[in-house]
Amino acid sequence: MQRAAVSIASNIAEGAARSSKSEFKRFLEISLGSSYELESQLIIAKNIHYLDDNNADKLIIFVQHIEKQLSGFINSLKEDKNDTKSK
């Protein structure tokens, strides 16, 4: 779970340093995948009682909020042919 959580932020940072929107978008998509991975692991941890239901539910809701933000950000990155970062 730590690796997936760190991967979310790390891929956003790495993508932001890329020279094109399409590359940035690709790293955001990888970050989104890591957030889904983390959500799955939290659900499993809850189901096998590694986490109590209340804490697990709070964390799952938090991760789902991150997923919505990432999805919105990804959708906002439409290619702009006049943007020098998109070339």
C-alpha angles and dihedrals in degrees: 000000000000092000093050092047093049090045091060094061095034094056092047090053094045092048092049089059093055122105100235139048091233091057091046089050090051091054091047088054090052088050090051089052090053090052091053088048090052092047090052091049091050091052090050091047089052093047094051091043098246086128126033115246096250096052093041092051092050091050093046091051090049092051091047088054089053089049091054091049092049092047091051092048092049091050091050093058099086116164112263110195091203093054112098090210091060094061 
